[in-house]
Amino acid sequence: KKFPAIVFIQGSAWKKQNVYRNVANLGALAKKGYLCAIVEYRHSEIAHFPAQIIDGKNAIRYLKCHCQEYHIDSKKVIIMGDSSGGHTSAMIGMTAKTDKFDQPINNQNCHVSGIIDLYGAVDVTLEDGYPTTINHQLPDSPEGMLMGYNIRENMETAQEAVVKNYVNLDFPPMLILHGTKDKTVFCQQSVDLYQALIAAQKEAYLYLVRG
């Protein structure tokens, strides 16, 4: 038997990920019949953007190459991530049918059937986008370390990592969830992304969890 797969990317402020952090939650999805795989990408302390996107795409290719071994339905793969992982997941899913941020390791494609963005840090350029980050957008901030420079001084260049800039590409439906009192990632990031998706006539769903 083959199962639909959820490829999960753990939030970590783009730093080294604790890939076991959400095993219990993913276990609940496994009980519902999904095969769950957790990706560990090159983190920002050893590689800047877009290394994270490249690694995530190749993780999908690896799973598809081994779909018989892992009993995966390669036509039913969903990419999902939370916080910084939401950013990475959205970027992977939205650019999967292009050659952007891609260095294929085999001849498999990295296409997905759906994208789930859980309170994703989807806009590194948004003013006050990270309310509790004192050094917001500076080189030693999480987003600054991701990009490898002072974002405040390179706003135009940093647009390359802003998810809403890719809404006109060909990609599957997207589900976005965010808490309204999130002090780590301002929920306005999700609202802006959703509005851009709807303006581009994409199939998208946004759930804001009050409080």
Backbone as ProteinMPNN parsed JSONL, in Angstrom:
{"seq_chain_A": "KKFPAIVFIQGSAWKKQNVYRNVANLGALAKKGYLCAIVEYRHSEIAHFPAQIIDGKNAIRYLKCHCQEYHIDSKKVIIMGDSSGGHTSAMIGMTAKTDKFDQPINNQNCHVSGIIDLYGAVDVTLEDGYPTTINHQLPDSPEGMLMGYNIRENMETAQEAVVKNYVNLDFPPMLILHGTKDKTVFCQQSVDLYQALIAAQKEAYLYLVRG", "coords_chain_A": {"N_chain_A": [[0.834, -1.193, 0.0], [0.398, 2.282, -0.694], [1.083, 5.504, 0.672], [-0.083, 8.876, 1.2], [2.212, 11.599, 1.57], [3.663, 13.731, 4.052], [5.932, 16.211, 4.067], [7.912, 17.643, 6.351], [9.164, 20.708, 7.668], [11.055, 21.889, 10.201], [10.642, 24.668, 12.368], [13.176, 27.004, 13.309], [14.333, 29.431, 13.475], [15.87, 29.514, 11.249], [18.231, 28.465, 12.057], [20.28, 25.737, 13.364], [18.314, 22.859, 13.359], [16.038, 21.324, 15.679], [15.081, 18.391, 15.029], [13.367, 16.633, 16.218], [11.411, 17.898, 17.576], [8.684, 18.186, 16.857], [7.698, 15.636, 16.657], [5.644, 14.264, 18.043], [3.297, 15.648, 17.278], [3.374, 15.199, 14.513], [3.144, 12.486, 14.605], [0.462, 12.191, 15.21], [-0.653, 12.87, 12.782], [0.372, 10.82, 11.254], [-1.096, 8.711, 12.279], [-3.45, 9.17, 11.012], [-3.002, 8.295, 8.523], [-0.928, 9.307, 6.984], [2.364, 9.317, 5.635], [5.105, 10.6, 7.302], [7.809, 12.786, 6.981], [10.742, 14.317, 8.158], [12.649, 17.109, 7.399], [16.086, 17.972, 7.471], [17.897, 20.757, 6.926], [20.755, 22.584, 5.545], [21.796, 24.855, 7.871], [21.596, 28.394, 8.822], [24.021, 29.143, 9.939], [25.97, 27.852, 8.61], [25.368, 27.991, 5.938], [23.978, 30.313, 3.686], [20.806, 31.707, 2.524], [19.968, 30.691, -0.798], [20.262, 28.069, 0.288], [18.734, 26.52, 2.037], [16.313, 26.162, 0.712], [17.114, 24.773, -1.555], [18.039, 22.377, -0.365], [15.667, 21.387, 0.783], [14.095, 20.887, -1.487], [15.589, 18.862, -2.644], [15.332, 16.928, -0.709], [12.7, 16.139, -1.074], [12.952, 15.056, -3.616], [14.631, 12.902, -3.011], [12.936, 11.307, -1.42], [10.957, 10.681, -3.299], [12.461, 9.209, -5.079], [12.888, 6.986, -3.55], [10.376, 5.957, -3.185], [9.109, 3.465, -3.376], [10.369, 1.941, -1.419], [9.665, 3.349, 0.905], [6.957, 3.309, 0.762], [5.453, 5.402, -0.427], [3.068, 7.465, -1.989], [3.957, 9.016, -4.67], [2.698, 11.008, -6.047], [1.219, 12.341, -4.292], [2.226, 14.38, -2.317], [2.762, 16.56, 0.32], [4.038, 19.673, 1.345], [5.104, 21.042, 4.4], [5.568, 23.386, 7.054], [6.716, 25.137, 10.023], [6.938, 28.462, 11.342], [10.135, 29.629, 10.694], [10.408, 27.397, 9.156], [7.991, 27.413, 7.851], [8.35, 29.476, 6.06], [10.413, 28.354, 4.483], [9.105, 26.073, 3.495], [6.978, 27.182, 2.005], [8.413, 28.58, 0.044], [9.682, 26.451, -1.243], [7.471, 24.915, -2.218], [6.181, 26.783, -3.885], [8.042, 27.408, -5.849], [8.652, 25.034, -7.021], [8.136, 24.067, -9.59], [9.838, 25.393, -11.175], [13.183, 26.47, -12.108], [14.293, 27.86, -10.101], [16.308, 28.425, -7.277], [17.482, 25.819, -7.165], [19.191, 22.749, -7.291], [19.305, 19.969, -8.585], [19.518, 16.593, -7.352], [18.904, 14.21, -8.481], [16.914, 12.654, -11.091], [14.287, 13.009, -10.421], [11.236, 14.891, -9.914], [10.403, 17.768, -7.853], [7.844, 18.411, -7.229], [4.862, 19.297, -5.45], [1.681, 18.528, -3.895], [0.327, 20.203, -2.263], [0.627, 23.015, -0.005], [1.455, 23.802, 3.295], [1.549, 26.345, 5.515], [2.575, 27.182, 8.554], [2.251, 29.7, 10.706], [4.311, 31.172, 9.353], [7.511, 32.718, 8.793], [7.426, 34.658, 6.543], [8.185, 37.019, 5.319], [10.984, 38.669, 5.225], [11.537, 41.323, 5.084], [9.62, 42.932, 6.197], [8.661, 45.678, 8.154], [8.978, 45.678, 11.627], [8.317, 43.01, 11.629], [9.073, 40.966, 13.264], [8.363, 41.058, 16.277], [9.606, 40.654, 18.85], [12.276, 40.552, 18.365], [15.125, 42.138, 18.977], [17.325, 42.975, 17.467], [16.344, 43.254, 14.902], [16.478, 42.468, 11.488], [19.152, 43.113, 11.28], [22.612, 42.106, 10.687], [23.231, 40.074, 12.59], [20.798, 39.09, 13.364], [18.164, 36.56, 13.245], [16.96, 36.546, 10.634], [18.787, 38.151, 9.296], [21.092, 36.592, 9.473], [20.247, 34.466, 7.933], [20.167, 35.612, 5.356], [22.701, 36.662, 5.186], [23.59, 39.245, 5.396], [23.128, 42.79, 6.186], [19.886, 43.425, 6.248], [18.375, 45.777, 6.308], [19.902, 47.576, 4.905], [19.904, 46.461, 2.452], [17.413, 46.098, 1.141], [16.194, 45.744, -1.375], [17.614, 43.617, -2.55], [17.023, 41.622, -0.686], [14.411, 41.049, -1.267], [14.303, 38.796, -2.757], [13.926, 36.678, -1.049], [11.372, 36.905, -0.113], [8.248, 35.595, 0.274], [5.728, 36.302, -0.894], [6.387, 37.432, -3.289], [6.361, 35.532, -5.215], [3.889, 34.748, -6.047], [2.718, 34.597, -8.543], [3.609, 32.393, -9.851], [3.317, 28.903, -10.912], [1.727, 26.827, -8.777], [0.537, 24.562, -6.144], [-2.548, 24.462, -4.076], [-2.616, 26.495, -1.063], [-2.449, 26.439, 2.455], [-2.726, 28.492, 5.238], [-1.92, 29.181, 8.584], [-2.15, 31.105, 11.569], [-1.438, 32.637, 14.706], [-3.054, 35.382, 16.299], [-1.794, 36.841, 18.266], [0.872, 36.374, 18.066], [4.083, 36.941, 19.001], [6.565, 36.462, 18.069], [6.649, 35.992, 15.278], [5.086, 38.286, 13.433], [1.661, 38.287, 12.726], [0.782, 39.707, 10.557], [2.412, 39.15, 8.444], [1.45, 36.718, 7.413], [-1.12, 37.513, 6.679], [-0.59, 39.43, 4.689], [0.632, 37.777, 2.767], [-1.49, 36.029, 2.161], [-3.373, 37.836, 1.07], [-1.992, 38.63, -1.207], [-1.91, 36.204, -2.569], [-4.639, 35.747, -3.087], [-5.19, 37.964, -4.679], [-3.743, 37.222, -6.879], [-5.322, 35.266, -7.779], [-5.109, 32.677, -6.725], [-5.637, 29.424, -5.214], [-6.202, 29.57, -1.929], [-6.102, 29.47, 1.653], [-6.73, 31.006, 4.729], [-6.357, 30.873, 8.168], [-6.813, 32.605, 11.04], [-5.954, 32.434, 14.349], [-7.48, 33.545, 17.097], [-5.969, 35.316, 19.713]], "CA_chain_A": [[0.0, 0.0, 0.0], [1.111, 3.548, -0.724], [0.472, 6.518, 1.524], [0.296, 10.27, 0.947], [3.333, 11.98, 2.436], [3.85, 15.097, 4.525], [7.34, 16.545, 4.27], [7.845, 18.707, 7.362], [10.384, 21.476, 7.925], [10.95, 22.403, 11.563], [11.053, 26.036, 12.643], [14.398, 27.081, 14.123], [14.931, 30.723, 13.127], [16.806, 29.134, 10.189], [19.454, 27.927, 12.645], [20.254, 24.272, 13.426], [16.97, 22.425, 13.746], [15.748, 20.177, 16.532], [14.138, 17.701, 14.147], [12.461, 15.785, 17.006], [10.524, 18.769, 18.352], [7.27, 18.014, 16.504], [7.419, 14.229, 16.354], [4.333, 13.878, 18.583], [2.262, 16.208, 16.407], [3.406, 14.483, 13.242], [2.63, 11.149, 14.881], [-0.998, 12.26, 15.107], [-0.968, 12.843, 11.347], [0.68, 9.469, 10.786], [-2.235, 7.864, 12.649], [-4.526, 9.419, 10.048], [-2.679, 7.655, 7.259], [0.12, 10.0, 6.238], [3.763, 9.091, 5.955], [5.682, 11.894, 7.672], [9.263, 12.866, 6.898], [11.249, 15.595, 8.658], [13.842, 17.53, 6.665], [17.109, 18.802, 8.108], [18.634, 21.46, 5.874], [21.922, 23.355, 5.965], [21.274, 26.0, 8.605], [22.16, 29.69, 8.448], [25.371, 29.321, 10.457], [26.916, 27.222, 7.687], [24.993, 28.289, 4.548], [22.954, 31.344, 3.576], [19.75, 31.555, 1.523], [18.822, 29.78, -0.744], [20.663, 26.685, 0.565], [17.635, 25.831, 2.72], [15.329, 25.8, -0.307], [17.751, 23.735, -2.371], [18.059, 21.124, 0.394], [14.294, 20.895, 0.917], [13.674, 20.327, -2.778], [16.279, 17.589, -2.849], [14.753, 15.95, 0.22], [11.515, 15.618, -1.762], [13.439, 14.186, -4.695], [15.134, 11.672, -2.397], [11.787, 10.495, -1.031], [10.309, 10.163, -4.508], [13.344, 8.18, -5.633], [12.761, 5.812, -2.681], [8.951, 5.847, -2.849], [8.745, 2.056, -3.2], [10.917, 1.524, -0.124], [8.946, 4.008, 1.995], [5.508, 3.172, 0.503], [4.938, 6.752, -0.652], [2.403, 7.83, -3.233], [4.765, 10.163, -5.084], [1.835, 12.044, -6.616], [0.484, 12.97, -3.186], [3.212, 14.866, -1.35], [2.472, 17.897, 0.832], [5.141, 20.31, 2.065], [4.563, 21.76, 5.555], [6.577, 23.851, 7.987], [6.267, 26.164, 10.965], [7.838, 29.589, 11.576], [11.093, 29.688, 9.589], [10.081, 26.254, 8.304], [6.875, 27.822, 7.005], [8.973, 30.236, 4.973], [11.126, 27.43, 3.606], [8.121, 25.219, 2.835], [6.269, 27.964, 0.997], [9.342, 28.843, -1.051], [9.87, 25.188, -1.966], [6.256, 24.562, -2.941], [5.817, 27.764, -4.894], [9.034, 27.446, -6.936], [9.011, 23.647, -7.353], [8.015, 23.813, -11.03], [10.797, 26.265, -11.852], [14.572, 26.133, -11.795], [14.755, 28.789, -9.078], [16.823, 27.855, -6.028], [17.424, 24.379, -7.394], [20.376, 22.014, -7.737], [18.772, 18.601, -8.482], [20.438, 15.492, -7.063], [18.507, 13.075, -9.311], [16.002, 13.062, -12.163], [12.928, 13.142, -9.904], [10.799, 16.269, -9.713], [10.14, 18.108, -6.451], [6.501, 18.977, -7.194], [4.021, 18.909, -4.315], [0.239, 18.658, -4.125], [-0.213, 21.223, -1.381], [1.586, 23.724, 0.852], [0.896, 24.227, 4.579], [2.417, 27.34, 6.141], [2.161, 27.413, 9.94], [2.833, 30.946, 11.236], [5.586, 31.284, 8.677], [8.267, 33.971, 8.71], [7.427, 34.684, 5.083], [8.635, 38.305, 4.791], [12.132, 39.127, 6.022], [11.692, 42.766, 4.905], [8.515, 43.657, 6.819], [9.023, 46.458, 9.33], [8.397, 45.096, 12.847], [7.797, 41.676, 11.321], [9.473, 40.06, 14.336], [8.224, 42.026, 17.381], [10.471, 40.454, 20.017], [13.667, 40.496, 17.928], [15.692, 43.469, 19.192], [18.26, 43.29, 16.375], [15.578, 42.946, 13.705], [17.016, 42.688, 10.149], [20.587, 43.355, 11.309], [23.352, 40.912, 10.264], [23.24, 39.006, 13.595], [19.424, 38.64, 13.624], [17.902, 35.32, 12.516], [16.744, 36.79, 9.199], [20.047, 38.657, 8.765], [21.992, 35.446, 9.319], [19.763, 33.698, 6.789], [20.549, 36.263, 4.109], [24.138, 36.89, 5.192], [23.907, 40.671, 5.323], [22.212, 43.723, 6.838], [18.715, 43.537, 5.371], [17.948, 47.18, 6.259], [20.705, 48.264, 3.891], [19.804, 45.708, 1.192], [16.003, 45.712, 1.036], [15.868, 45.289, -2.727], [18.2, 42.285, -2.715], [16.329, 40.695, 0.219], [13.101, 40.692, -1.837], [14.445, 37.452, -3.317], [13.495, 35.696, -0.047], [10.018, 37.242, 0.333], [7.388, 34.587, -0.346], [4.63, 36.851, -1.694], [6.897, 37.838, -4.594], [6.297, 34.393, -6.133], [2.494, 34.305, -6.135], [2.285, 34.44, -9.931], [4.109, 31.132, -10.395], [2.375, 27.777, -10.931], [1.916, 25.996, -7.594], [-0.723, 23.988, -5.648], [-3.234, 25.224, -3.019], [-1.852, 26.781, 0.147], [-3.164, 26.645, 3.713], [-1.926, 29.313, 6.149], [-2.477, 29.337, 9.93], [-1.323, 32.006, 12.368], [-2.055, 33.191, 15.91], [-3.091, 36.841, 16.199], [-0.914, 37.454, 19.272], [2.223, 35.848, 17.883], [5.07, 37.996, 19.222], [7.809, 36.086, 17.403], [6.413, 36.301, 13.869], [3.878, 39.104, 13.348], [0.692, 37.627, 11.841], [0.599, 40.511, 9.347], [3.137, 38.472, 7.369], [0.533, 35.745, 6.816], [-2.222, 38.258, 6.053], [-0.073, 40.001, 3.439], [0.821, 36.685, 1.814], [-2.809, 35.57, 1.744], [-3.97, 38.838, 0.192], [-1.283, 38.55, -2.484], [-2.353, 34.972, -3.224], [-6.0, 35.946, -3.585], [-5.094, 38.925, -5.778], [-3.211, 36.472, -8.022], [-6.354, 34.256, -8.076], [-4.657, 31.355, -6.318], [-6.453, 28.757, -4.196], [-5.505, 29.765, -0.666], [-6.966, 29.503, 2.83], [-6.056, 31.595, 5.869], [-7.023, 30.773, 9.465], [-6.182, 33.351, 12.116], [-6.405, 31.926, 15.626], [-7.517, 34.697, 17.993], [-5.296, 35.197, 21.004]], "C_chain_A": [[0.87, 1.244, 0.0], [0.34, 4.601, 0.063], [0.826, 7.917, 1.025], [1.348, 10.684, 1.964], [3.267, 13.45, 2.82], [5.337, 15.286, 4.791], [7.375, 17.787, 5.152], [9.193, 19.366, 7.566], [10.21, 22.223, 9.24], [11.425, 23.859, 11.666], [12.243, 26.076, 13.582], [15.07, 28.439, 13.974], [16.03, 30.531, 12.084], [18.137, 28.639, 10.729], [19.35, 26.403, 12.705], [18.94, 23.809, 14.015], [16.989, 21.269, 14.75], [14.67, 19.383, 15.804], [13.155, 16.806, 14.909], [11.365, 16.591, 17.702], [9.045, 18.503, 18.092], [6.9, 16.57, 16.179], [6.031, 13.799, 16.855], [3.199, 14.39, 17.704], [2.207, 15.488, 15.068], [2.918, 13.054, 13.414], [1.117, 11.098, 14.789], [-1.433, 12.243, 13.647], [-0.683, 11.459, 10.759], [-0.464, 8.5, 11.1], [-3.4, 8.02, 11.677], [-4.189, 8.912, 8.645], [-1.643, 8.351, 6.397], [1.5, 9.486, 6.633], [4.389, 10.462, 6.206], [7.205, 11.822, 7.644], [9.696, 14.249, 7.345], [12.569, 15.905, 7.959], [14.808, 18.267, 7.594], [17.937, 19.435, 7.0], [19.906, 22.107, 6.431], [21.432, 24.641, 6.626], [22.097, 27.258, 8.315], [23.577, 29.928, 8.964], [26.418, 28.669, 9.554], [26.598, 27.518, 6.222], [23.852, 29.302, 4.532], [21.881, 30.95, 2.556], [20.373, 31.591, 0.126], [19.178, 28.329, -0.45], [19.529, 25.881, 1.183], [16.581, 25.344, 1.715], [15.864, 24.661, -1.177], [17.695, 22.393, -1.654], [16.666, 20.53, 0.538], [13.784, 20.266, -0.361], [14.33, 18.97, -3.01], [15.824, 16.517, -1.87], [13.51, 15.319, -0.406], [11.933, 14.672, -2.879], [13.954, 12.848, -4.144], [13.972, 10.744, -2.038], [11.084, 9.898, -2.251], [11.139, 9.069, -5.159], [13.22, 6.876, -4.855], [11.296, 5.555, -2.307], [8.506, 4.402, -2.664], [9.177, 1.565, -1.819], [10.102, 2.081, 1.036], [7.428, 3.968, 1.828], [4.83, 4.537, 0.361], [4.222, 6.826, -1.989], [3.058, 9.12, -3.711], [3.957, 11.281, -5.714], [1.031, 12.774, -5.545], [1.46, 13.339, -2.07], [2.854, 16.294, -0.973], [3.705, 18.415, 1.561], [4.551, 21.168, 3.187], [5.709, 22.202, 6.458], [6.033, 24.921, 8.895], [7.354, 27.208, 11.16], [8.842, 29.714, 10.426], [10.879, 28.521, 8.626], [8.896, 26.527, 7.404], [7.371, 28.617, 5.812], [9.623, 29.289, 3.969], [10.155, 26.559, 2.825], [7.391, 25.956, 1.724], [7.163, 28.236, -0.211], [9.569, 27.595, -1.894], [8.66, 24.892, -2.836], [5.934, 25.488, -4.088], [6.786, 27.797, -6.072], [9.39, 26.059, -7.459], [8.979, 23.357, -8.85], [8.91, 24.739, -11.846], [12.207, 25.778, -11.547], [15.158, 27.093, -10.764], [15.219, 28.027, -7.84], [16.886, 26.325, -6.108], [18.747, 23.839, -7.911], [20.04, 20.522, -7.627], [19.846, 17.542, -8.247], [20.096, 14.238, -7.857], [17.498, 13.573, -10.341], [14.538, 13.127, -11.722], [12.543, 14.625, -9.85], [10.543, 16.509, -8.223], [8.756, 18.744, -6.302], [5.734, 18.467, -5.974], [2.558, 19.167, -4.657], [-0.397, 19.733, -3.267], [0.884, 21.806, -0.51], [0.864, 24.127, 2.132], [1.93, 25.103, 5.278], [1.876, 27.65, 7.53], [2.948, 28.59, 10.511], [4.226, 31.219, 10.674], [6.187, 32.677, 8.693], [8.496, 34.28, 7.229], [7.894, 36.009, 4.473], [9.753, 38.865, 5.671], [12.31, 40.638, 5.95], [10.622, 43.581, 5.624], [8.984, 44.394, 8.07], [8.275, 45.922, 10.547], [7.781, 43.722, 12.594], [8.113, 40.643, 12.383], [9.518, 40.875, 15.632], [9.196, 41.868, 18.542], [11.945, 40.336, 19.651], [14.26, 41.895, 18.001], [16.56, 43.899, 18.01], [17.639, 43.023, 15.007], [16.263, 43.414, 12.423], [18.509, 43.038, 10.113], [21.343, 42.054, 11.008], [23.322, 39.761, 11.27], [21.836, 38.581, 14.02], [19.19, 37.335, 12.883], [17.742, 35.524, 11.011], [18.007, 37.353, 8.539], [21.064, 37.55, 8.54], [21.563, 34.574, 8.148], [20.29, 34.287, 5.485], [22.053, 36.521, 4.023], [24.535, 38.345, 5.076], [22.885, 41.485, 6.115], [21.039, 43.974, 5.903], [18.258, 44.988, 5.238], [18.674, 47.958, 5.172], [20.616, 47.598, 2.526], [18.382, 45.21, 0.96], [15.652, 45.146, -0.338], [16.393, 43.877, -2.976], [17.442, 41.247, -1.894], [14.951, 40.303, -0.3], [13.11, 39.29, -2.425], [13.917, 36.384, -2.36], [12.101, 35.982, 0.5], [9.009, 36.394, -0.438], [6.346, 35.189, -1.283], [5.083, 37.307, -3.081], [6.801, 36.727, -5.635], [4.865, 33.917, -6.379], [2.019, 34.086, -7.566], [2.834, 33.176, -10.592], [3.017, 30.065, -10.35], [2.662, 26.871, -9.732], [0.557, 25.56, -7.044], [-1.356, 24.849, -4.561], [-2.381, 25.375, -1.769], [-2.789, 27.033, 1.322], [-2.231, 27.384, 4.665], [-2.648, 29.405, 7.486], [-1.548, 30.213, 10.761], [-2.109, 32.497, 13.575], [-1.971, 34.707, 15.897], [-2.179, 37.531, 17.206], [0.506, 36.903, 19.213], [3.22, 36.996, 17.991], [6.417, 37.677, 18.56], [7.743, 36.403, 15.916], [5.069, 37.029, 13.776], [2.923, 38.495, 12.321], [0.387, 38.441, 10.587], [1.323, 39.881, 8.161], [2.226, 37.48, 6.644], [-0.614, 36.428, 6.093], [-1.772, 38.824, 4.705], [0.105, 38.932, 2.372], [-0.525, 36.212, 1.279], [-3.452, 36.556, 0.769], [-3.305, 38.841, -1.181], [-1.699, 37.31, -3.267], [-3.743, 35.143, -3.837], [-6.001, 36.92, -4.764], [-4.583, 38.255, -7.054], [-4.137, 35.33, -8.426], [-5.863, 32.836, -7.819], [-5.623, 30.756, -5.29], [-5.689, 28.802, -2.877], [-6.513, 29.908, 0.46], [-6.16, 30.044, 4.002], [-6.934, 31.43, 7.119], [-6.201, 31.554, 10.493], [-6.79, 32.882, 13.435], [-6.338, 33.07, 16.644], [-6.83, 34.4, 19.326], [-4.141, 34.222, 21.02]], "O_chain_A": [[1.939, 1.269, 0.609], [-0.89, 4.587, 0.112], [1.914, 8.125, 0.487], [1.37, 10.178, 3.086], [2.869, 14.3, 2.023], [5.922, 14.606, 5.634], [6.92, 18.857, 4.747], [10.227, 18.7, 7.63], [9.333, 23.076, 9.375], [12.467, 24.226, 11.124], [12.327, 25.294, 14.53], [16.246, 28.588, 14.308], [16.999, 31.289, 12.042], [19.073, 28.415, 9.962], [18.413, 25.834, 12.145], [18.504, 24.31, 15.051], [17.828, 20.371, 14.682], [13.481, 19.669, 15.947], [12.214, 16.278, 14.316], [10.487, 16.016, 18.346], [8.234, 18.586, 19.015], [5.903, 16.316, 15.504], [5.326, 13.057, 16.171], [2.252, 13.658, 17.416], [1.127, 15.202, 14.55], [2.348, 12.471, 12.492], [0.546, 10.1, 14.349], [-2.468, 11.665, 13.313], [-1.404, 10.987, 9.88], [-0.769, 7.599, 10.318], [-4.23, 7.122, 11.536], [-4.969, 9.07, 7.707], [-1.492, 8.031, 5.218], [1.774, 9.249, 7.81], [4.218, 11.379, 5.404], [7.807, 10.911, 8.213], [9.089, 15.247, 6.958], [13.483, 15.081, 7.929], [14.388, 19.089, 8.408], [18.598, 18.738, 6.23], [20.101, 22.164, 7.645], [20.726, 25.429, 5.997], [23.139, 27.204, 7.661], [24.265, 30.824, 8.476], [27.615, 28.907, 9.716], [27.449, 27.324, 5.354], [22.88, 29.165, 5.274], [22.04, 29.976, 1.819], [21.229, 32.438, -0.128], [18.464, 27.43, -0.894], [19.375, 24.695, 0.89], [16.032, 24.251, 1.856], [15.147, 23.71, -1.487], [17.345, 21.38, -2.259], [16.492, 19.316, 0.429], [13.117, 19.232, -0.328], [13.696, 18.044, -3.514], [15.918, 15.326, -2.166], [13.291, 14.114, -0.285], [11.335, 13.612, -3.062], [13.735, 11.796, -4.745], [14.016, 9.545, -2.317], [10.668, 8.74, -2.228], [10.597, 8.117, -5.721], [13.416, 5.794, -5.409], [11.01, 5.004, -1.244], [7.605, 4.138, -1.867], [8.432, 0.859, -1.14], [9.868, 1.391, 2.028], [6.695, 4.523, 2.647], [3.779, 4.79, 0.948], [4.709, 6.314, -2.996], [2.746, 10.2, -3.208], [4.468, 12.386, -5.899], [0.268, 13.694, -5.838], [1.507, 12.692, -1.023], [2.663, 17.142, -1.845], [4.344, 17.676, 2.309], [3.613, 21.932, 2.96], [6.699, 21.487, 6.612], [5.017, 25.547, 8.592], [8.543, 26.889, 11.146], [8.428, 29.889, 9.281], [11.137, 28.64, 7.428], [8.789, 25.953, 6.32], [6.879, 28.457, 4.695], [9.412, 29.405, 2.761], [10.348, 26.326, 1.632], [7.206, 25.421, 0.631], [6.718, 28.134, -1.355], [9.639, 27.675, -3.121], [8.791, 24.649, -4.035], [5.471, 25.05, -5.141], [6.398, 28.174, -7.177], [10.322, 25.915, -8.251], [9.715, 22.495, -9.329], [8.754, 24.853, -13.062], [12.399, 24.802, -10.822], [16.373, 27.139, -10.573], [14.563, 27.075, -7.416], [16.397, 25.63, -5.217], [19.345, 24.388, -8.837], [20.454, 19.875, -6.665], [20.922, 17.576, -8.844], [20.894, 13.302, -7.91], [17.256, 14.775, -10.449], [13.647, 13.283, -12.556], [13.405, 15.498, -9.752], [10.475, 15.565, -7.435], [8.516, 19.515, -5.373], [5.941, 17.339, -5.527], [2.239, 19.918, -5.579], [-1.535, 20.134, -3.512], [1.928, 21.189, -0.3], [-0.211, 24.724, 2.077], [3.036, 24.659, 5.59], [0.841, 28.302, 7.668], [4.148, 28.49, 10.765], [5.181, 31.462, 11.413], [5.479, 33.68, 8.618], [9.616, 34.176, 6.728], [7.991, 36.124, 3.251], [9.499, 39.456, 6.721], [13.141, 41.192, 6.669], [10.711, 44.808, 5.658], [9.626, 43.806, 8.941], [7.059, 45.735, 10.492], [6.833, 43.325, 13.272], [7.507, 39.572, 12.415], [10.585, 41.332, 16.041], [9.575, 42.863, 19.16], [12.778, 40.055, 20.513], [13.935, 42.749, 17.176], [16.528, 45.061, 17.603], [18.328, 42.617, 14.071], [16.59, 44.591, 12.276], [19.07, 43.238, 9.036], [20.739, 40.984, 11.076], [23.378, 38.597, 10.873], [21.696, 37.787, 14.95], [19.949, 37.019, 11.967], [18.309, 34.781, 10.21], [18.275, 37.075, 7.371], [21.802, 37.558, 7.555], [22.403, 34.007, 7.449], [20.792, 33.567, 4.621], [22.615, 36.591, 2.93], [25.667, 38.661, 4.708], [21.912, 40.946, 6.642], [21.18, 44.656, 4.888], [17.799, 45.392, 4.169], [18.12, 48.89, 4.589], [21.177, 48.098, 1.551], [18.171, 44.045, 0.622], [14.898, 44.179, -0.442], [15.692, 43.042, -3.548], [17.24, 40.121, -2.348], [14.374, 39.325, 0.174], [12.06, 38.666, -2.577], [13.508, 35.308, -2.796], [11.688, 35.363, 1.48], [8.933, 36.473, -1.664], [6.102, 34.644, -2.359], [4.249, 37.543, -3.955], [7.12, 36.943, -6.805], [4.655, 32.806, -6.865], [0.994, 33.437, -7.77], [2.554, 32.917, -11.763], [1.931, 30.296, -9.819], [3.709, 26.226, -9.674], [-0.469, 26.12, -7.429], [-0.777, 25.857, -4.158], [-1.549, 24.526, -1.45], [-3.786, 27.745, 1.2], [-1.092, 26.969, 4.88], [-3.849, 29.675, 7.528], [-0.326, 30.093, 10.68], [-3.31, 32.745, 13.477], [-0.938, 35.268, 15.53], [-1.826, 38.695, 17.016], [1.247, 36.961, 20.194], [3.208, 37.915, 17.172], [7.302, 38.532, 18.501], [8.66, 37.006, 15.359], [4.024, 36.427, 14.022], [3.316, 38.217, 11.188], [-0.207, 37.915, 9.646], [0.91, 40.048, 7.014], [2.228, 37.409, 5.415], [-1.036, 35.985, 5.025], [-2.482, 38.711, 3.706], [-0.23, 39.15, 1.208], [-0.68, 36.016, 0.074], [-4.014, 36.146, -0.247], [-3.972, 39.03, -2.198], [-1.827, 37.361, -4.491], [-3.985, 34.729, -4.97], [-6.731, 36.721, -5.735], [-4.934, 38.656, -8.163], [-3.802, 34.525, -9.295], [-6.155, 31.914, -8.581], [-6.331, 31.48, -4.59], [-4.655, 28.15, -2.727], [-7.625, 30.397, 0.262], [-5.039, 29.599, 4.246], [-8.106, 31.805, 7.118], [-5.053, 31.215, 10.779], [-8.007, 32.931, 13.612], [-5.247, 33.51, 17.008], [-7.081, 33.38, 19.968], [-3.5, 34.041, 22.056]]}, "name": "protein", "num_of_chains": 1, "seq": "KKFPAIVFIQGSAWKKQNVYRNVANLGALAKKGYLCAIVEYRHSEIAHFPAQIIDGKNAIRYLKCHCQEYHIDSKKVIIMGDSSGGHTSAMIGMTAKTDKFDQPINNQNCHVSGIIDLYGAVDVTLEDGYPTTINHQLPDSPEGMLMGYNIRENMETAQEAVVKNYVNLDFPPMLILHGTKDKTVFCQQSVDLYQALIAAQKEAYLYLVRG"}
